[in-house]
């Protein structure tokens, strides 16, 4: 978590729960890019609904929970997503419509950095 602009610390948080239209992803890898550093300095605010104090704007991992109304993914699926923050946590709640499947054979480390690179 970010205490103040550029000051990081570890913190335990409650486990996320999948709500309607969302999934909980167990993070296996997350990217670190210029936008993360700008967010840490306070120069790049998190979008509404995303944690401003937990960095990580792209993530790859395994679906752990599926919320009501979500179709097309099940626990255990390998996914990646471009998110608004929170990707550097152990688990993150992600709107299901932001998920992309991780191709077979793609290592977690590459999948964790793929969403931002692909979208820019």
Steps between C-alpha positions, in 0.01 A plus 500: 500500500605861452502709820595827340624590157784259434501331844410130489424252777346155534159467660253218561156565354176302517470230234306627197163347419356468150183703460258525209688513171844457658756231571777467756837431339794353691787709366793302359675794328446872458667756282685809614501790258519878481134544592557307826784734589291805411218366719744452790611864467140618496519614137260237361183459707327163511171482311182501714441166668865389496737518798721808482734367769586160346708518182480260209316579177541167323473153641500130415380215717245230569129552554414406859140619533230582247225745593132482410426565134850416378523252215789377291752456783529247780731460799843390383489685167822686412416865430658843461354850519576869476367644828478841667712406803549225754695259279792478742283326759479123551138502380293754310134538408466563126191572288457187288477701178863613546639146499701348217605134492868426546609292199624148570875500558533875568698539825342700782778760486422576136124493549530744792655763275293432190179703551665843519749430221227364275264792557756775433 
